[in-house]
Amino acid sequence: MEKKVTVKDVAREAGVSVATVSYIMNNRTDQKISDATRKKVLQIANLLNYRPSHAAISLATGKSNVIGVSYFIDPNTPSRNMEINTFVNLLIERLNRMKYDILFLPITEEEETIITNRNIYAVIAIDLTHAQFRNLSEKYLVPVINVDMIVKDNLFYQIYTDYPSLILEAMDMLGKDSYLLIDKFANENFLSFITDSIPSDRVITMSAFSEEQIQKLIGKKVIVIGTYLALMVQPYLKDSDMVVISSEENQRVLPQTIRVVHNDISKKANLTMNILLNALNRNFELDHDCKVR
């Protein structure tokens, strides 16, 4: 079994005292420690997978455990926004059950700067661009759990829906000549992961609801990612020509004549929580790349 990293290991690698590491890891503000030293210790602690227990942090600071949740809401992707909101609500329910406090770190087009809060012990980031992710991870030197993101960095966990697998299942129902209708995802690598599973000339990104885009769909077999996107286009298509990849637990939202492939968003929320807890407590060595379907 791999030896557990201790505060002494971090202090030795950083060239500082054990007390200094303890002050920094517990967010003590009553000690004069330079920003350079603080950043160096936090970076080494992260690289060594060292994290003090939540109980120790709470005793040292007298504060509750705070988990940051960061996400991007695009006014042009209403269906995607609804799924993010549903997922965030599932996280809130689970975080509250585990007695965590939650701090929202929303990102908008107008305001991409994230205000640093040193009381945050981990961040759950949902579908951010690569630039937004880098901004976040450089500001918070804590575990960042990435959801519906592919960051290509082994230092961070990434959990994402295995849409190519779900698309193949939908194609088995509808036919290999199906088109894919999708809201734009913010994370560039994840969007490519999804759309690379189908020829580019049969992928339609619904960045905004327009007559031109609707005309491309009429008379075609269409796989739709997202319940609310399906409801938007359903008046223009035959129900028999649609299969919807849906995360809705209540399937009555869609007409019963429309076939559905279920995207298990609750399973993704549970996995996110398990990985978050492990990232904080370092109980097990887990795969940093996790697909969910």
KAKA-V846220 format. One record per residue. N is the residue number from 1. SS is DSSP state (2 for helix, 1 for strand, 0 for the rest). PSI is psi as a letter, one per 30 degrees, with the letter a starting at -180 (999 if undefined). BURIAL is I if it has 24 or more other ideal C-beta (glycine too) atoms within 12 Angstrom, else O. Layout:
BEGIN
n=N ss=SS psi=PSI burial=BURIAL
n=N ss=SS psi=PSI burial=BURIAL
END
This chain:
BEGIN
n=1 ss=0 psi=k burial=O
n=2 ss=0 psi=k burial=O
n=3 ss=0 psi=k burial=O
n=4 ss=0 psi=k burial=O
n=5 ss=0 psi=k burial=O
n=6 ss=0 psi=l burial=O
n=7 ss=2 psi=e burial=I
n=8 ss=2 psi=e burial=O
n=9 ss=2 psi=e burial=O
n=10 ss=2 psi=e burial=I
n=11 ss=2 psi=e burial=I
n=12 ss=2 psi=e burial=O
n=13 ss=2 psi=e burial=O
n=14 ss=2 psi=f burial=I
n=15 ss=0 psi=h burial=O
n=16 ss=0 psi=l burial=I
n=17 ss=0 psi=l burial=O
n=18 ss=2 psi=e burial=O
n=19 ss=2 psi=e burial=O
n=20 ss=2 psi=e burial=I
n=21 ss=2 psi=e burial=I
n=22 ss=2 psi=e burial=I
n=23 ss=2 psi=e burial=I
n=24 ss=2 psi=e burial=I
n=25 ss=2 psi=f burial=I
n=26 ss=0 psi=g burial=I
n=27 ss=0 psi=h burial=I
n=28 ss=0 psi=k burial=O
n=29 ss=0 psi=f burial=O
n=30 ss=0 psi=g burial=O
n=31 ss=0 psi=k burial=O
n=32 ss=0 psi=j burial=O
n=33 ss=0 psi=k burial=I
n=34 ss=0 psi=l burial=O
n=35 ss=2 psi=e burial=O
n=36 ss=2 psi=e burial=O
n=37 ss=2 psi=e burial=O
n=38 ss=2 psi=e burial=I
n=39 ss=2 psi=e burial=O
n=40 ss=2 psi=e burial=I
n=41 ss=2 psi=e burial=I
n=42 ss=2 psi=e burial=I
n=43 ss=2 psi=e burial=O
n=44 ss=2 psi=e burial=I
n=45 ss=2 psi=e burial=I
n=46 ss=2 psi=e burial=I
n=47 ss=2 psi=e burial=O
n=48 ss=0 psi=g burial=I
n=49 ss=0 psi=h burial=I
n=50 ss=0 psi=k burial=I
n=51 ss=0 psi=k burial=I
n=52 ss=0 psi=l burial=I
n=53 ss=0 psi=l burial=O
n=54 ss=2 psi=e burial=I
n=55 ss=2 psi=e burial=O
n=56 ss=2 psi=e burial=O
n=57 ss=2 psi=e burial=I
n=58 ss=2 psi=e burial=O
n=59 ss=2 psi=e burial=O
n=60 ss=2 psi=e burial=O
n=61 ss=2 psi=f burial=I
n=62 ss=0 psi=g burial=O
n=63 ss=0 psi=l burial=O
n=64 ss=0 psi=l burial=O
n=65 ss=0 psi=k burial=I
n=66 ss=1 psi=k burial=I
n=67 ss=1 psi=k burial=I
n=68 ss=1 psi=k burial=I
n=69 ss=1 psi=j burial=I
n=70 ss=1 psi=k burial=I
n=71 ss=1 psi=l burial=I
n=72 ss=1 psi=k burial=I
n=73 ss=0 psi=j burial=I
n=74 ss=0 psi=k burial=I
n=75 ss=0 psi=f burial=O
n=76 ss=0 psi=g burial=O
n=77 ss=0 psi=i burial=I
n=78 ss=2 psi=e burial=I
n=79 ss=2 psi=e burial=I
n=80 ss=2 psi=e burial=I
n=81 ss=2 psi=e burial=I
n=82 ss=2 psi=e burial=I
n=83 ss=2 psi=e burial=I
n=84 ss=2 psi=e burial=I
n=85 ss=2 psi=e burial=I
n=86 ss=2 psi=e burial=I
n=87 ss=2 psi=e burial=I
n=88 ss=2 psi=e burial=I
n=89 ss=2 psi=e burial=O
n=90 ss=2 psi=e burial=I
n=91 ss=2 psi=e burial=I
n=92 ss=2 psi=e burial=O
n=93 ss=2 psi=e burial=O
n=94 ss=2 psi=e burial=I
n=95 ss=2 psi=e burial=I
n=96 ss=2 psi=e burial=O
n=97 ss=2 psi=e burial=O
n=98 ss=0 psi=g burial=O
n=99 ss=0 psi=h burial=O
n=100 ss=0 psi=k burial=I
n=101 ss=1 psi=l burial=O
n=102 ss=1 psi=k burial=I
n=103 ss=1 psi=j burial=I
n=104 ss=1 psi=k burial=I
n=105 ss=0 psi=i burial=I
n=106 ss=0 psi=l burial=I
n=107 ss=1 psi=k burial=I
n=108 ss=0 psi=l burial=O
n=109 ss=0 psi=e burial=O
n=110 ss=0 psi=f burial=O
n=111 ss=0 psi=j burial=O
n=112 ss=0 psi=f burial=O
n=113 ss=0 psi=k burial=O
n=114 ss=0 psi=k burial=I
n=115 ss=0 psi=k burial=O
n=116 ss=0 psi=k burial=I
n=117 ss=0 psi=j burial=O
n=118 ss=0 psi=f burial=I
n=119 ss=0 psi=f burial=I
n=120 ss=1 psi=k burial=I
n=121 ss=1 psi=f burial=I
n=122 ss=1 psi=l burial=I
n=123 ss=1 psi=k burial=I
n=124 ss=1 psi=j burial=I
n=125 ss=1 psi=k burial=I
n=126 ss=1 psi=j burial=I
n=127 ss=0 psi=i burial=I
n=128 ss=0 psi=l burial=I
n=129 ss=0 psi=l burial=I
n=130 ss=2 psi=e burial=I
n=131 ss=2 psi=e burial=O
n=132 ss=2 psi=e burial=I
n=133 ss=2 psi=e burial=I
n=134 ss=2 psi=e burial=O
n=135 ss=2 psi=e burial=I
n=136 ss=2 psi=e burial=I
n=137 ss=2 psi=f burial=I
n=138 ss=2 psi=f burial=O
n=139 ss=2 psi=e burial=I
n=140 ss=0 psi=j burial=I
n=141 ss=0 psi=h burial=I
n=142 ss=0 psi=l burial=I
n=143 ss=1 psi=k burial=I
n=144 ss=1 psi=j burial=I
n=145 ss=1 psi=j burial=I
n=146 ss=1 psi=k burial=I
n=147 ss=1 psi=k burial=I
n=148 ss=0 psi=h burial=I
n=149 ss=0 psi=k burial=I
n=150 ss=0 psi=j burial=I
n=151 ss=0 psi=f burial=I
n=152 ss=0 psi=h burial=O
n=153 ss=0 psi=j burial=O
n=154 ss=0 psi=f burial=O
n=155 ss=0 psi=f burial=I
n=156 ss=0 psi=l burial=I
n=157 ss=1 psi=k burial=I
n=158 ss=1 psi=k burial=I
n=159 ss=1 psi=k burial=I
n=160 ss=1 psi=l burial=I
n=161 ss=1 psi=k burial=I
n=162 ss=0 psi=i burial=I
n=163 ss=2 psi=e burial=I
n=164 ss=2 psi=e burial=I
n=165 ss=2 psi=e burial=O
n=166 ss=2 psi=e burial=I
n=167 ss=2 psi=e burial=I
n=168 ss=2 psi=e burial=O
n=169 ss=2 psi=e burial=I
n=170 ss=2 psi=e burial=I
n=171 ss=2 psi=e burial=I
n=172 ss=2 psi=f burial=O
n=173 ss=2 psi=e burial=I
n=174 ss=2 psi=e burial=I
n=175 ss=0 psi=l burial=O
n=176 ss=0 psi=f burial=O
n=177 ss=0 psi=g burial=O
n=178 ss=0 psi=l burial=I
n=179 ss=1 psi=l burial=I
n=180 ss=1 psi=k burial=I
n=181 ss=1 psi=k burial=I
n=182 ss=1 psi=k burial=I
n=183 ss=0 psi=l burial=I
n=184 ss=0 psi=k burial=I
n=185 ss=0 psi=k burial=I
n=186 ss=0 psi=e burial=I
n=187 ss=0 psi=j burial=I
n=188 ss=2 psi=e burial=O
n=189 ss=2 psi=e burial=I
n=190 ss=2 psi=e burial=I
n=191 ss=2 psi=e burial=I
n=192 ss=2 psi=e burial=O
n=193 ss=2 psi=e burial=I
n=194 ss=2 psi=e burial=I
n=195 ss=2 psi=f burial=I
n=196 ss=0 psi=f burial=O
n=197 ss=0 psi=f burial=I
n=198 ss=0 psi=k burial=I
n=199 ss=0 psi=k burial=O
n=200 ss=2 psi=f burial=O
n=201 ss=2 psi=f burial=O
n=202 ss=2 psi=g burial=I
n=203 ss=1 psi=k burial=I
n=204 ss=1 psi=j burial=I
n=205 ss=1 psi=j burial=I
n=206 ss=0 psi=i burial=I
n=207 ss=0 psi=f burial=O
n=208 ss=0 psi=k burial=O
n=209 ss=0 psi=j burial=I
n=210 ss=0 psi=l burial=O
n=211 ss=2 psi=e burial=O
n=212 ss=2 psi=e burial=O
n=213 ss=2 psi=e burial=I
n=214 ss=2 psi=e burial=O
n=215 ss=2 psi=e burial=O
n=216 ss=2 psi=f burial=O
n=217 ss=2 psi=f burial=I
n=218 ss=0 psi=k burial=O
n=219 ss=0 psi=g burial=O
n=220 ss=0 psi=l burial=I
n=221 ss=0 psi=k burial=I
n=222 ss=1 psi=k burial=I
n=223 ss=1 psi=k burial=I
n=224 ss=1 psi=k burial=I
n=225 ss=1 psi=j burial=I
n=226 ss=0 psi=k burial=I
n=227 ss=2 psi=e burial=I
n=228 ss=2 psi=f burial=I
n=229 ss=2 psi=e burial=I
n=230 ss=2 psi=e burial=I
n=231 ss=2 psi=e burial=I
n=232 ss=2 psi=e burial=I
n=233 ss=2 psi=f burial=I
n=234 ss=2 psi=e burial=I
n=235 ss=2 psi=f burial=O
n=236 ss=2 psi=f burial=I
n=237 ss=0 psi=l burial=I
n=238 ss=0 psi=k burial=O
n=239 ss=2 psi=e burial=I
n=240 ss=2 psi=f burial=O
n=241 ss=2 psi=g burial=I
n=242 ss=1 psi=k burial=I
n=243 ss=1 psi=k burial=I
n=244 ss=1 psi=k burial=I
n=245 ss=1 psi=j burial=I
n=246 ss=1 psi=k burial=I
n=247 ss=0 psi=g burial=I
n=248 ss=0 psi=k burial=I
n=249 ss=0 psi=e burial=O
n=250 ss=0 psi=j burial=O
n=251 ss=2 psi=f burial=O
n=252 ss=2 psi=f burial=O
n=253 ss=2 psi=e burial=O
n=254 ss=0 psi=l burial=I
n=255 ss=0 psi=k burial=O
n=256 ss=0 psi=f burial=O
n=257 ss=0 psi=f burial=O
n=258 ss=0 psi=k burial=I
n=259 ss=1 psi=k burial=I
n=260 ss=1 psi=k burial=I
n=261 ss=1 psi=k burial=I
n=262 ss=1 psi=k burial=I
n=263 ss=0 psi=j burial=I
n=264 ss=0 psi=i burial=I
n=265 ss=2 psi=f burial=I
n=266 ss=2 psi=e burial=O
n=267 ss=2 psi=e burial=O
n=268 ss=2 psi=e burial=I
n=269 ss=2 psi=e burial=I
n=270 ss=2 psi=e burial=O
n=271 ss=2 psi=e burial=I
n=272 ss=2 psi=e burial=I
n=273 ss=2 psi=e burial=I
n=274 ss=2 psi=e burial=I
n=275 ss=2 psi=e burial=I
n=276 ss=2 psi=e burial=I
n=277 ss=2 psi=e burial=I
n=278 ss=2 psi=e burial=I
n=279 ss=2 psi=e burial=I
n=280 ss=2 psi=e burial=I
n=281 ss=2 psi=f burial=I
n=282 ss=0 psi=h burial=I
n=283 ss=0 psi=e burial=O
n=284 ss=0 psi=l burial=O
n=285 ss=0 psi=j burial=O
n=286 ss=0 psi=l burial=O
n=287 ss=0 psi=k burial=O
n=288 ss=0 psi=f burial=I
n=289 ss=1 psi=j burial=I
n=290 ss=1 psi=j burial=I
n=291 ss=1 psi=k burial=I
n=292 ss=1 psi=k burial=I
n=293 ss=0 psi=999 burial=I
END
